[in-house]
């Protein structure tokens, strides 16, 4: 076998080359023993080394590829674990808890919406009954004037007007004359206030430099939970935005100031729950800025329209309690002016939802969720997440619905809007309520003197 290998052409040629090299080096080939065997060993060693190097390169590439895939998978698992530092069982338990919380939140929200609908229906019925009662009174008055034969019935029971200082006797007379009054009816019970009736209180609290979180907690206490967290936050935001416009003299851009109410007058009316002047000023300001944008350059035009979109959101929010159709059209205009305005999309979704346009509402909320920035628009992101979670839950996607609900829950919990007031805070709130109407002029002057 070895002789066959040594006699092959490749080995012979290799030996010839080696002999030539040795001759070149003046080495006599005959003087070497077993040179063919030595050359064969060298060639085989070189081949082995060459093959070994190739194997090393191949293995190195395989290991590199394997490590890369492992690092990618580890990054994926690390991101997943960063999102959820729980085990699989704990994660499942957490998801079940979130689903239960979502069910409770949806039930509370449906109950709140039913109460609001019943309240609106009751107000409509009361209004109709008052109108009918007024008509009945007018008819009765006409009857009495036309019928001279009818005389008012006189009471047959008379009470003496003489004063008797026997208090026991007087006590017995009162008890006989008047029925007993249930003492439970005399106990003080705070009635839930409408959110739109608390504008003056909000302005007064801004004048006292009370933070928005405490104002939101106050409004939740006053409305007895009949207003959602989102309604409270956007109501406060709209009033704050309007005050800032007044502080920055934005309404001075409208034109001749004699044709429009001034900021002090408008804020005074707004504090007394009359938003008509504020709506006029905002509408004129929007028209003025839109006209200004038509003559501006493209870069400046985008900035002006974005600012105008924010004005429209404020106008729509102030108009929403009294005119839902007007606020809907205003929010739609705000979206047209700035399609990236997360606030406009969120509030447009709210009015669509109240109008029972679910598909439009979800479309608006999805846009709000897409454009909302977690640092700039946390309230809009929470509102959109909460509304989308209800839709996903009804579609059967409970896991994703629970995750979306958790986003909203974490934000609202951080604000502590639903936190109860202690006795000291209730007493302080009573003092503010009793005095805020008298302090409105001073509060407005103080607000307008602040620089923005």
C-alpha positions in Angstrom: 0.0 0.0 0.0 2.8 2.4 1.0 4.7 1.4 -2.2 1.6 2.2 -4.3 1.3 5.6 -2.7 5.0 6.3 -3.2 4.9 5.3 -6.8 1.9 7.5 -7.8 2.5 10.4 -10.2 1.6 13.1 -7.7 4.2 11.8 -5.2 6.8 11.3 -7.9 6.2 14.8 -9.2 6.4 16.1 -5.7 9.7 14.3 -5.2 11.0 15.7 -8.4 10.2 19.2 -7.2 11.8 18.5 -3.9 14.9 17.2 -5.6 15.2 20.3 -7.7 14.9 22.4 -4.6 17.5 20.4 -2.8 19.8 20.5 -5.9 19.3 24.3 -5.9 20.3 24.3 -2.3 23.4 22.1 -3.2 22.1 19.2 -1.2 22.8 15.7 -2.6 19.6 13.7 -2.8 21.5 10.4 -2.5 22.9 11.4 0.8 19.4 11.4 2.3 17.9 8.3 3.7 14.3 7.6 3.2 13.8 11.1 1.6 10.7 9.9 -0.2 9.1 8.8 3.1 10.0 12.2 4.7 8.5 14.1 1.8 5.3 12.1 2.0 5.1 12.8 5.7 5.5 16.5 5.0 2.9 16.6 2.3 0.4 14.7 4.3 1.0 17.0 7.3 0.5 20.0 5.0 -2.8 18.5 3.7 -3.9 17.8 7.2 -3.1 21.3 8.3 -4.9 22.7 5.3 -8.0 20.6 5.9 -7.9 21.5 9.6 -7.8 25.2 8.8 -10.8 24.8 6.5 -12.7 23.0 9.2 -11.8 25.7 11.7 -13.1 28.4 9.4 -16.3 26.5 8.8 -16.8 25.8 12.5 -16.1 29.4 13.3 -18.8 30.6 10.8 -21.3 28.1 12.3 -20.5 29.2 15.8 -20.8 32.8 14.8 -24.2 32.2 13.2 -25.4 30.2 16.2 -24.3 32.9 18.6 -26.0 35.6 16.5 -29.3 33.7 16.6 -28.9 33.1 20.3 -28.3 36.8 20.9 -31.4 37.7 18.9 -33.5 35.2 20.8 -32.1 36.4 24.1 -32.8 40.0 23.2 -36.3 39.1 22.3 -36.8 37.2 25.5 -35.2 40.0 27.5 -37.5 42.5 26.0 -40.4 40.2 26.8 -39.1 39.7 30.3 -38.6 43.5 30.7 -42.2 44.0 29.7 -43.3 41.3 32.2 -40.9 40.4 35.1 -43.2 37.5 36.0 -43.2 33.8 35.4 -45.7 32.3 33.0 -48.1 31.3 35.8 -47.9 34.7 37.4 -48.4 36.3 34.0 -51.6 34.3 33.5 -52.9 35.2 36.9 -52.1 38.9 36.2 -54.0 38.7 32.9 -57.0 37.1 34.6 -57.0 39.9 37.2 -56.8 42.5 34.4 -59.7 40.9 32.6 -61.8 41.0 35.8 -60.9 44.6 36.4 -61.8 45.4 32.8 -65.2 43.7 33.3 -65.9 45.7 36.4 -64.7 49.0 34.7 -67.0 48.3 31.7 -69.9 47.6 34.0 -69.3 50.8 35.9 -69.0 52.7 32.6 -72.2 51.3 31.3 -73.9 52.1 34.6 -72.6 55.7 34.4 -73.8 56.1 30.8 -77.2 54.8 31.8 -77.4 57.2 34.7 -76.4 60.1 32.4 -79.0 59.1 29.9 -81.7 58.8 32.6 -80.6 62.2 34.0 -80.9 63.8 30.5 -84.3 62.1 30.0 -85.5 63.3 33.4 -84.4 66.8 32.7 -86.3 66.7 29.4 -89.4 65.3 31.1 -89.2 68.0 33.8 -88.9 70.6 31.1 -91.9 69.3 29.3 -93.9 69.0 32.5 -93.1 72.6 33.4 -94.2 73.8 30.0 -97.4 71.8 30.4 -97.9 73.1 33.9 -97.5 76.7 32.7 -100.0 76.1 30.0 -102.4 74.7 32.5 -102.0 77.7 34.8 -102.6 80.1 32.0 -105.9 78.2 31.1 -107.0 78.2 34.7 -106.3 81.9 35.1 -108.3 82.6 31.9 -111.2 80.5 33.3 -111.2 82.4 36.6 -111.2 85.7 34.8 -114.1 84.6 32.5 -116.2 82.9 35.2 -117.5 85.5 37.6 -119.6 83.0 39.5 -116.6 81.0 40.8 -115.3 82.2 44.1 -112.2 81.0 45.9 -112.9 78.4 48.5 -112.3 79.6 52.0 -110.7 77.4 54.6 -113.2 76.5 57.4 -110.4 76.0 59.9 -109.0 79.2 61.5 -106.1 79.6 63.8 -105.8 82.2 66.4 -103.2 84.9 65.9 -103.0 85.6 69.6 -99.7 84.7 71.2 -99.8 82.4 74.2 -96.7 82.3 76.2 -97.5 78.8 77.5 -94.9 77.0 75.4 -96.3 73.6 76.3 -99.7 74.6 75.1 -98.2 76.1 71.9 -96.2 72.9 71.4 -99.4 70.8 71.5 -101.2 73.2 69.1 -98.4 72.9 66.6 -98.4 69.1 66.8 -102.1 69.0 66.3 -102.0 71.5 63.4 -99.0 70.2 61.4 -98.0 66.6 60.7 -94.8 65.2 62.0 -91.8 65.6 59.8 -89.4 62.7 59.3 -86.1 63.8 60.8 -84.2 61.8 58.2 -85.5 64.2 55.5 -83.8 67.1 57.3 -80.3 65.5 57.2 -77.9 67.2 54.7 -77.2 65.3 51.6 -75.0 66.8 48.9 -76.5 66.7 45.5 -74.4 65.7 42.5 -73.3 68.8 40.5 -73.2 69.0 36.8 -69.7 69.4 35.5 -70.6 72.4 33.4 -71.8 74.2 36.5 -68.4 74.1 38.2 -66.6 76.5 35.9 -66.4 79.2 38.5 -65.0 76.9 41.1 -62.3 75.7 38.6 -61.3 79.3 37.7 -61.1 80.2 41.4 -58.9 77.2 42.2 -56.6 78.1 39.3 -56.4 81.6 40.9 -55.4 80.0 44.1 -52.6 78.1 42.4 -54.1 74.7 43.2 -52.7 72.0 41.0 -54.8 70.3 38.3 -54.7 66.9 40.1 -56.4 68.3 43.2 -58.9 70.2 41.0 -59.7 66.9 39.2 -60.2 65.2 42.6 -62.5 68.1 43.6 -64.7 67.8 40.5 -65.0 64.1 41.0 -66.1 64.7 44.5 -68.6 67.4 43.5 -70.1 65.3 40.6 -70.4 62.2 42.8 -68.7 60.1 40.2 -71.3 60.8 37.5 -68.5 62.3 35.3 -65.8 60.1 34.0 -62.1 60.8 34.6 -61.7 61.8 30.9 -64.6 64.2 31.0 -63.2 65.9 34.1 -59.6 66.2 32.7 -60.7 67.6 29.4 -63.0 70.1 31.1 -60.2 71.3 33.3 -57.8 71.4 30.3 -60.3 73.5 28.2 -60.7 76.1 31.0 -57.0 76.3 31.5 -56.3 76.7 27.8 -58.9 79.5 27.6 -57.3 81.3 30.5 -53.8 81.0 28.9 -55.2 82.5 25.6 -56.5 85.5 27.7 -53.2 85.9 29.5 -51.3 85.9 26.1 -53.7 88.5 24.6 -54.6 86.2 21.8 -58.0 87.7 21.4 -56.4 91.1 20.7 -55.6 89.7 17.2 -59.3 89.5 16.3 -59.6 93.1 15.3 -61.5 96.1 16.7 -61.8 95.3 20.4 -64.9 97.4 20.8 -66.8 94.9 18.7 -66.1 92.0 21.0 -66.2 91.4 24.8 -62.9 91.8 26.6 -61.1 89.1 28.5 -62.2 90.2 31.9 -65.9 90.3 30.9 -65.7 87.0 29.2 -64.0 85.3 32.1 -66.5 86.8 34.5 -69.4 85.3 32.5 -67.6 82.0 32.2 -67.1 81.9 35.9 -70.9 82.3 36.3 -71.4 79.3 34.0 -72.2 81.5 30.9 -69.9 80.3 28.1 -71.6 82.3 25.3 -68.9 85.1 25.2 -66.1 82.6 25.3 -67.5 80.7 22.4 -67.8 84.0 20.4 -64.2 84.9 21.1 -62.9 81.4 20.2 -64.9 81.3 17.0 -63.6 84.7 15.9 -60.1 83.8 16.8 -60.3 80.6 14.7 -61.6 82.5 11.7 -58.8 85.0 12.1 -56.0 82.4 12.3 -57.4 80.5 9.3 -57.3 83.7 7.3 -53.8 84.3 8.5 -52.7 80.8 7.4 -53.9 81.3 3.8 -51.3 84.1 3.3 -48.5 82.4 5.1 -45.6 80.2 3.8 -46.0 76.4 3.9 -43.8 76.0 7.0 -45.6 78.8 8.8 -49.0 77.7 7.6 -48.6 74.2 9.2 -47.7 75.8 12.5 -50.7 78.2 12.4 -53.1 75.5 11.5 -51.8 73.3 14.3 -52.4 76.1 16.8 -55.9 76.7 15.3 -56.7 73.0 15.8 -56.0 73.4 19.5 -58.3 76.5 19.6 -61.0 74.4 18.0 -60.6 71.6 20.7 -61.1 74.2 23.4 -64.2 75.6 21.6 -65.6 72.1 21.1 -65.1 71.1 24.8 -66.8 74.3 26.1 -69.7 73.8 23.7 -70.1 70.0 24.3 -72.4 70.1 27.3 -75.0 72.3 25.6 -74.6 71.6 21.9 -73.3 68.1 20.9 -73.8 68.7 17.2 -71.8 71.9 17.3 -69.0 70.3 19.2 -68.9 67.3 16.8 -68.5 69.6 13.8 -65.8 71.7 15.6 -63.8 68.5 16.5 -64.1 67.4 12.9 -62.7 70.7 11.8 -59.9 70.4 14.3 -58.9 67.1 12.8 -58.9 68.6 9.3 -56.7 71.4 10.4 -54.2 69.1 12.0 -54.6 65.3 11.3 -51.9 64.6 13.9 -53.7 66.2 16.7 -54.3 63.4 19.3 -56.5 65.6 21.5 -58.9 66.3 18.6 -59.1 62.7 17.7 -59.8 61.7 21.3 -62.5 64.2 21.8 -64.0 63.4 18.4 -64.2 59.8 19.6 -66.0 60.9 22.7 -68.8 62.7 20.9 -69.2 59.9 18.4 -69.5 57.4 21.3 -72.2 59.6 22.9 -74.0 59.7 19.6 -73.9 55.9 19.5 -71.7 55.9 16.4 -69.5 53.0 17.6 -67.6 52.4 14.4 -66.7 56.1 14.0 -65.8 56.3 17.6 -63.3 53.4 17.5 -61.8 54.8 14.3 -61.2 58.2 16.1 -59.8 56.5 19.2 -57.4 54.4 17.1 -56.1 57.6 15.5 -55.8 59.2 18.9 -53.8 56.2 20.1 -51.5 56.3 17.1 -50.7 60.0 17.3 -50.6 60.3 21.1 -47.3 60.8 22.8 -47.0 59.2 26.2 -45.3 62.3 27.6 -47.3 65.0 25.8 -50.7 63.4 25.6 -51.0 60.9 28.5 -54.7 61.8 29.1 -55.6 61.2 25.4 -53.6 58.0 25.3 -55.4 56.7 28.5 -58.9 57.7 27.1 -58.2 56.0 23.8 -56.9 52.9 25.5 -59.9 52.6 27.8 -62.4 53.0 25.0 -60.5 50.6 22.6 -60.3 48.0 25.5 -64.1 47.9 25.7 -64.4 47.4 22.0 -61.8 44.6 22.0 -63.5 42.9 25.0 -66.8 42.9 23.1 -65.0 41.3 20.1 -63.7 38.5 22.3 -60.1 39.7 22.4 -59.9 39.7 26.2 -56.1 39.5 26.5 -55.4 42.6 24.4 -58.4 44.3 26.0 -57.0 43.7 29.4 -53.6 45.2 28.4 -55.2 48.3 26.9 -57.4 48.7 30.1 -54.2 48.5 32.2 -52.7 51.4 30.4 -55.6 53.6 31.2 -55.9 52.3 34.8 -52.3 53.0 35.6 -52.6 56.6 34.4 -55.9 57.4 36.2 -54.6 55.7 39.4 -51.5 57.9 39.3 -53.7 61.0 39.3 -55.8 59.7 42.3 -58.9 61.3 40.9 -61.1 58.9 42.7 -59.4 59.4 46.0 -61.8 60.3 48.8 -61.6 63.7 50.6 -60.9 63.7 54.3 -62.9 66.0 56.7 -60.3 68.8 56.6 -60.3 68.9 52.8 -64.1 68.9 52.8 -64.1 71.9 55.1 -61.6 73.7 53.0 -63.7 73.1 49.9 -66.8 74.4 51.6 -64.9 77.7 52.4 -63.8 78.0 48.8 -67.3 77.3 47.5 -68.9 79.9 49.8 -66.5 82.6 48.8 -65.5 82.0 45.2 -68.4 84.0 43.7 -67.5 87.0 45.7 -63.8 86.6 44.8 -64.3 86.2 41.1 -63.3 89.8 40.1 -60.1 89.7 42.2 -59.3 86.1 40.9 -59.7 87.2 37.3 -57.4 90.2 37.8 -54.9 88.0 39.5 -55.0 85.5 36.6 -54.7 88.1 33.9 -51.7 89.8 35.6 -49.7 86.5 35.4 -47.3 86.3 32.5 -47.2 83.2 30.2 
